């Protein structure tokens, strides 16, 4: 009986984790692109340009190749991948100070840049 109880607890925990993960992904998909543009313009456009075109001077300074944010390569990334890049950084890009609740809106705006 004790083994069954442990199995049930593990199953409940797994269901809870799956629910929270799914809810988190749903939030990323439900952002407001207009609000995201305002955040993007303040936080991201300095390096990526207001239309997602990378700034050559920044790329040269960091000695990196920056992709246009509307490129197929960038747009193919999942919302979860983009969220991780924004919040944790990527290669030489540092993590950005964007409230986690606003990241979905930034991602929604980024999706409007698709070429």
C-alpha positions as CSV (number, residue, x, y, z in Angstrom):
1,X,0.0,0.0,0.0
2,X,2.9,2.4,0.8
3,X,4.4,1.8,-2.6
4,X,1.1,2.7,-4.3
5,X,0.9,6.0,-2.2
6,X,4.4,7.0,-3.4
7,X,3.5,6.2,-7.0
8,X,0.3,8.3,-6.7
9,X,2.3,11.2,-5.2
10,X,4.9,11.0,-8.0
11,X,2.1,11.0,-10.5
12,X,0.4,14.0,-9.0
13,X,3.7,15.9,-8.9
14,X,4.3,15.0,-12.6
15,X,0.9,16.3,-13.5
16,X,1.4,19.5,-11.5
17,X,4.8,20.1,-13.2
18,X,3.3,19.5,-16.7
19,X,0.4,21.9,-15.9
20,X,2.7,24.6,-14.7
21,X,5.0,24.2,-17.7
22,X,2.1,24.3,-20.1
23,X,0.7,27.4,-18.4
24,X,4.1,29.0,-18.7
25,X,4.2,28.3,-22.5
26,X,0.7,29.6,-22.9
27,X,1.7,32.9,-21.3
28,X,4.6,33.2,-23.7
29,X,2.2,32.8,-26.6
30,X,-0.3,35.3,-25.2
31,X,1.7,38.5,-25.2
32,X,0.7,41.9,-26.4
33,X,2.8,42.9,-29.5
34,X,2.1,46.6,-29.0
35,X,3.2,46.6,-25.4
36,X,6.2,44.4,-26.4
37,X,7.3,47.0,-29.0
38,X,7.6,49.7,-26.3
39,X,9.7,47.4,-24.1
40,X,11.7,46.2,-27.1
41,X,12.4,49.9,-28.1
42,X,13.7,50.7,-24.6
43,X,15.6,47.4,-24.0
44,X,16.6,45.7,-27.2
45,X,16.7,48.2,-30.0
46,X,20.0,49.7,-28.9
47,X,21.7,46.6,-30.3
48,X,19.1,45.0,-32.5
49,X,17.7,48.1,-34.1
50,X,14.0,49.1,-34.0
51,X,13.2,46.8,-36.9
52,X,15.3,43.9,-35.7
53,X,18.3,44.8,-38.0
54,X,21.5,44.2,-36.0
55,X,23.6,47.3,-35.5
56,X,26.9,46.6,-37.3
57,X,29.0,48.7,-34.7
58,X,27.7,46.5,-31.9
59,X,28.4,43.3,-33.8
60,X,32.0,44.5,-34.5
61,X,32.6,45.6,-31.0
62,X,31.4,42.2,-29.6
63,X,33.1,40.3,-32.5
64,X,30.0,38.4,-33.2
65,X,27.6,37.8,-36.1
66,X,24.2,39.0,-35.2
67,X,21.1,37.8,-37.1
68,X,18.2,39.9,-38.1
69,X,15.5,39.2,-35.5
70,X,13.0,38.6,-38.4
71,X,15.3,36.0,-40.1
72,X,14.0,32.5,-40.5
73,X,16.7,31.2,-38.2
74,X,15.6,33.5,-35.3
75,X,11.9,33.1,-36.0
76,X,12.3,29.3,-36.0
77,X,13.3,29.4,-32.3
78,X,10.5,28.4,-29.9
79,X,9.1,31.1,-27.6
80,X,10.7,29.2,-24.7
81,X,14.1,29.5,-26.3
82,X,13.7,33.2,-27.0
83,X,12.5,33.7,-23.4
84,X,15.6,32.0,-22.1
85,X,17.8,34.2,-24.3
86,X,16.1,37.4,-23.1
87,X,16.3,36.4,-19.4
88,X,19.6,34.5,-19.3
89,X,21.6,35.9,-22.3
90,X,23.1,34.2,-25.3
91,X,26.8,34.0,-26.2
92,X,28.1,37.5,-25.5
93,X,24.6,39.0,-25.1
94,X,23.9,39.7,-21.4
95,X,20.6,38.9,-19.8
96,X,18.1,41.7,-20.2
97,X,16.2,43.4,-17.4
98,X,12.7,42.6,-18.6
99,X,10.1,41.6,-16.1
100,X,9.2,38.0,-16.7
101,X,5.5,39.0,-17.1
102,X,6.6,41.3,-20.0
103,X,8.7,38.8,-21.9
104,X,5.6,37.3,-23.7
105,X,4.9,40.7,-25.1
106,X,8.4,41.2,-26.3
107,X,8.2,37.8,-28.0
108,X,4.9,38.7,-29.6
109,X,6.5,41.9,-31.0
110,X,9.5,39.9,-32.2
111,X,7.2,37.6,-34.1
112,X,5.9,40.7,-36.0
113,X,9.4,41.2,-37.4
114,X,9.4,38.0,-39.5
115,X,10.7,38.6,-43.0
